[in-house]
Amino acid sequence: MNRPLGILPVLVPIALLVGGCGGPNRANIELRRQNQQLQTQVNELQVQRQADQRVIQGLRDRAGSLPTLPSARLDQLFTTHGLEFGRLTGGADLDPNKPGDEGFVVYIVPTDQTGDKLKAAGSFDIDAFELDDPQRPLIGHWHFDLQQSKQAWAGALMLYNYVLTCPWQARVPRHPNLTIKVKFFDELTQTPFDAQRIIKINVPPQTQPS
């Protein structure tokens, strides 16, 4: 029995439509899904970064009980962004009549956002560690308040930094290498900055290890 020819024009498009509906490629689907996840993460990080910036600005604007400039105005100024050690940082022979060093001296200066040296006011805390003696690594702690730091500024001749002298305290180191950690608290921005360096000292003979 012959089919009516009038049905063929309808069946052919349907067959073509069914044959072409294999669906999107699985790899493309997975790629789109990963891209959407990455975009979501980027959006979340941007939101978090904006929130962190608002918190930081708020803390800087309200830091302590001291009046400080708003963050928008501070951004227009040259302010402390880091610390730079002077090449003379190291052991100090504070008593020429005695052998070895009686302490060390830190030459350090704040630097601005362009890396240039900046005479910024603030206080310093210095810690010295003798890492070769793990049983008692801490050598001492020295604090220089705002007034003491001002007096320690040297801006004459070839010097342009703070010169902080740290005599030995309760314990004298027994090894030539010391690790010093310096924390500077900027008076203008009420922000702390840290720097670390290994220095060499001339160990007094009576304290050298056997």
N, C-alpha and C positions, 0 to 999 in steps of 0.2 A: 504494500500500500504506500503510495507516494505522499510525503508531507506537503502541505500547502507551501508554496514558495513565499507567501506573504509573511511567514513566521521568521524566515532567515534574517531579514534586516534587524529584527529585534534581538535574536539570539547572539549574533556576532558581536555587537558592542558589549553585551553582558559578559560574554566569554573573555573578551579582551580586558574588561575591567577587573574580573576575578583573577585573571592571570597576572595582572600587574600590581596586585595588592599584597606584595610580599612583606610590606612594612619597612620602616627605616632600618638602616644597618645598625647592628648592636654596638659596634665600635663607636659610631657617631653618637649614639645615645649615651654611652658611658663617658665620652669626651665632653658632651654638653653638661652632663651631671657634675663632672669634676670641675668644669669651668664655673658653674653656678656655685659650687661649694667654695672655690677660691675667691670668687667675687664677694660672697657673703663674709668670708673671713677678713678680706681687705676692708670691707665696709665697717665691720665690727672693730678692727684695729684703728681705723680712722676716728671712729666715735670715741674709743678709749683714749687715743692720743689727745684729742680735743679736750676731753674731760680732765686728763692729767695736767694739761697746760693750764686749764682754769684753776685747778687746785693749787698748782705751783704758784701761779700769779697771786691767788688769794692769800697763800701763806706768806709770800714775800711782801705783799701789801700790808699784812697785819702782824708781821714777825715781831714778837716780844712787845714791849711797851715803848719802844723807841720809834720816833717818827721816821719813816722811810719814803722814798719816792715811789710812785706807782710804777708797775712794770713797763707800761707804755713809755714812760719818760726815761727809765733806766736803759731801755733798748736804744735810745738815742745818744747815750753817753758811752765813753770808753770805760768799761768796768772790768774787774778781775774775772778772768776765765781759766787761769791756771797759775802754776808756780814754776820757776826756773832756778836751778842751783848755779852758783858761781863756781868757777874752776878751782878756786882756793879752798873750797869746803874740804875739811879733813882734820887731822890731829893738830893740836896746838900745844906748843912748848910754853906754858904760862910761867914757868919758873926756870930760868936759864941755869940756876945753880943745881938743879936736879936732873938726872938722866931721864930720858923718855918724855912722853907727853903727859901733861896734867889735865887734859880735857880735849875738846874739839871745838871747832868754830864752823858755823853754818853761814854761808853766804847765799842768800836767796832773795828773789824779787818776784812780785806778782807780774803776770802778763795779761794783756787785754785780749779781745776777740780776734785781733790780727796777729798776735804773737809778739807784740812789742812790749818792752818793759814798762811797768806802770808803778808810780809811787802811790800805792794805795795804803790807806791806814787800816790797821787791824791788830789783832793779837795772835800770838804763836804758842803752840804746844809742840814740844819735841820729845820723842822717845828714842832711846838707843838700845839696840839689842846685840848681844854677842851670840850669834847662832851656832858658833862652834862649841858653845857650852850649853847643851840642851837642858841640863838640870836647872840652870838659873840664867836664862838668856837676857833678862831685862837688866840693863846697866843703870838706867836712871830716867827720870822724867823732869823736864824743865819747862816752866811756864813764863812767858813774857806778856804782860798785860799791855794795854794800849799805850800807856805812857812809856813803859820800858821799851816797847818796840820803836816808838818815835825817837827815843834817845839812841837807839841802835842803828838808825838809818845813816848810811854813808853815801854821799852824792858828790864827793870831791875827787879830783884827779881822774883816775881810770875806774873808780868804783861807782856803781849805781845800784845798790841793793842794801838789804838789811844784813848786818853783821852780828850774829847771835853767838855769844861765847858760852860754852857749856862745860864747866869744870866737873871733874869726877865727883860723884856723891858718895854714897856708902860703900860702893864697890868699884874697884879698878879692874878694867878688862885685862885678860890674860892672852888675848889673841889679837893679831894686827887688823883683822877685818871686822868692821862694825856695820850694822844696818841701821840707818836712822830714818825715822818717819816724822814728817813735819806736817802739822795742821795749821792752816791760816784761816782765821775767822774775819772776813771782810766787814769792816765797820759800816760801810755805805749800804751794801746790799744785804747785810746780815746773813751771809752765805759762807759755809765752810769749804775749804779747798785742801786737798791732800797731795803730798809728794813723798817719794821714797828714794833712797840712794844708799849704795854701799861705799863706805869710806875706809881709808887706811890710816892707822895711827902708829906711832912709835911707842911700842909697849915698854914701860919701865922694866929694867932688868930683873928686879926682885919679884916681878909678877909673871915672868915668862914661864910657860909650862915646862916641866922636866921632860 
